[in-house]
Amino acid sequence: MSSVGAGVNATRSPVGFSSAIEELLSVRALENPSEQIAIAGTDPFYKTPFRVGETVSAALAMVGIAANDLWALRHGRRQGLSLDVRHAAASLRTVDYTRKQKPDGQYAPVPPSDSMAQMLTVTQPWPTKDGKWLLPHLNLPSLSKKVLGVLQCEHTVEGVSSSVARWKGEDLEQAIADARACGGLIRTPAEWLAHPQGQYLNARPVIEIRKVREGAPKPLSSATRPLDGARVLDLTRILAGPIAGRTLGEHGADVLMVTAPQLPQVAEHVRDTSHGKRSCFLDFEVAEQAAIFRELVKTADVVIDGYRPGALTRKGFGREQLFDICPGLIHLSVSCFGSGGPFQDRAGWEQVAQAVTGICHTYGESIGAGQPKLVFAPMCDYLTGYMGAIGVMLAMARRAKEGGSYEVNVSLCQSAMFIQRRGLLEAFDAAPGSLTDSEVEKLYVKTDTPNHGRMLTLGPVLRMSETAPRWERPAPNFGMDAPVWV
């Protein structure tokens, strides 16, 4: 185990952690913090050349530093932080460790849904007729229908692969984008950095934080947790955005998920990313319900927006409209392609980010697969969620001291690039890929859910010496809570 002063003795910590924490501290743009961060373990944890565990550990350590910034504003002192690289890596695959209590009192794994299993078989890189590879994304019925409409095929491996093979790669990528569906051409890291979108992101920090309006400071009072009293509206689905909201909830924020009953969800992702939150239904197409949301915004601190750019503006809740409703608001945008560039308006997912940025190419090459391959752990999703939580807390600290309204931008592609900047491992075949039973036992949190009964799930892996990250309530059923602040 190494005990490092963040940004001071980082060379004593794992290579990936050290370089990643230095980059994140540059986003913080303050003097190096004084707390000690104890880091145990190193990569590889997964059988991949990417320094997944060390990179995610750095992001979680930065979550702790950002929480400490708020804690210091409240109490004038900082807390010690500790992490295990193996635990941080395993937390990316929470679904593998989730257990449900059976009638006999024993706990058993929860199998994935049939729809998720089917999605994973077809959402893969497929060869095109011009020697390239393209990944079409076929999650959620509405988006899948659009992709299949372009491909003119059935939702099967045979149908999708044979249809992709009839297209030139760039033509198909553009056709999928024109249909407002999701997919991405497999690029090498160099090709991505030469692409205008890659160039745009490479010129920007991994977390973009910008004060967009002036306003009075909102100082923080004494409290028992770093984010006590913070009100967060979570308008996101499926991993990255929900992880940002869950992370804020782990440090005391009141996180209210807002969705509509007709919007599709993925059950296992909802179960594993909604701990600590409340959930309400509000349909913005219904005037009375939109008015209720507007009232919630008036006294909110944060809105997490995972919609395609422009979608909420048409409903009256775009970023600038939200700043008008609530001066001093912090708006977090979670996207695939980032805050600008030619792909800004495109939607995307974990797999698309891995495809376009070079991760699929590098991974397939490193394992001798003879073709691009996805890294199975959703590292971009979770990392982007943690980045979003970091950005929100850093913005809250700035707002407490100097006031203003803030926009925070994080993206799956930027996170993929952040991982790749850590360099590659030379050997990873002996990586364990999972925690031992004894390790898991120490991390389990027992929770009584309204929908799934009693569950065991991996709890927060970041350790703080005074305010342990924790969930105040189990993952809710959708729509079970009133649209009010507690």
C-alpha positions, 0 to 999 in steps of 0.5 A: 500500500502506498500513502501519497499526498495527492499531486505531491508524491504521486510517483509512489503510487501506481503509474496509471493512478499517478498520471490520472490524478495529476490530470484531474488536479489540473481541472481543479485549478487550486493548490494541491490538497493536503490530505493523504490518499492510501492506494492499495493494489495495481493493475491489471485487474481485467484481461485488458492492456488498459489501466482500468483499475488505476484510472478509475481509482484516480477518478474516485480519489478525485471524488474524495478530494472534491468532497473534501473541498466542500467539507473544508468549506464547512468545517475547515479540515480535510479527511483522509482517503483510501482506495483499493485498485481491485475494488475500484475495478470490480465496481465497474461490473456491479451486476456480476456481484449482485445477489438476491435472497431466495425463500430459503434465505440464501443469496443467488446471482441475478441473471441478466434480462433476455433483452440485454443478452440479445443486445450484447450479441448484436452490438458488436463490431462487424466488417463492412464491404470496404475493409473497415469495421462498424459497431451498430448499437441496438439497445432500447426498442426505439433506437434499435428500430431506427438502426434496423430500419437503416440496415433493413434486417432482423435483430439477429447476428446473421441479419445485422452482420450481413447487412453491415457487410453491404455498406461502406463504413463511413457511409453507414456511420453517417446513415445511422447518424442521419436516422438519429440512431446510434453506431460508430466506425471502428477507428485506431487511436491515431485516426480518432485524434486526427478526426475533427471530433477527436481534435475538439475533445483533445483540446479540452479538459476531461471535465469542462467547468464553466461559469456562465452567469454571475450571481451571489455566492451560496456559502455552505453551512456546518453539516454532517456530510459534504453534500448535505442540503444539496438538491439534485434532479437526475434526468438520466438513464443507463449508467453514466448519468445515473452513476453521477447522481448516485455518487452525489447521493453517496455524499449526502445530496438529495437526488430525485430521479425524474422520468416518464412511465413510457420511457424505456429502461434497462432493469439491471442498470436501474437496480444497480445505479439508483441506490440512495435516490428517490424517483418520481414520474413527470411527463414534460409533454403534460403542462401541469406536470411540466409546471411541477418540474419547473417548481422543483428546478427553482430550488434545485442546486444541480440538474443532470441532463443526459438527453440528446442536445436540444431535446430539453430545449424544445420542452422548455428546459434547455440549459439556458432556460434552466438558468433563467428559472434558477439563478445559481444552478449547476447544469451537468451535461452527460453525453457521448461525444462532448460539448462541441465538434461535428459529432456533438448532436449525435447520441451514443453509448459505452460501446460506441465510445469504445469503437470510435476512439480506438479502444476496440481496435487496440484491445482486439489487437492486443489479444490477437483476436484478428478483429476489433473487440469491446472491453466488456467492463463499462469503464467509459460509463462509470468513469464518465459518471464519476467525472460528472460528480467531480465537476459538480462538486468542484462547481459547488465549491466555486459557487460557495466562494464566488457565486454564479451559474455553472455548466459542467460537460463530461462525455464517454469519448473524453473518458475513453481518451482519458483512459488511453492517455494512461498508456498500456500494460505489457502483460495482463494474461494473469489478471484475475478479472473478479474479486475473491469471495472473501473480498466481496464479502467485505464490500457487500451492502445489504439492502431491502428493495421495494421491487427485488426484495432483499439484495446484496450489492457492492457498496461504495469503495471509496473510504473517507475517514469522517464521512463514509460514502453511503446510501441512505435508502435502497434503489426505489421503484420508478415513480414511487416518490412524490415530486417534492424535495425532502 
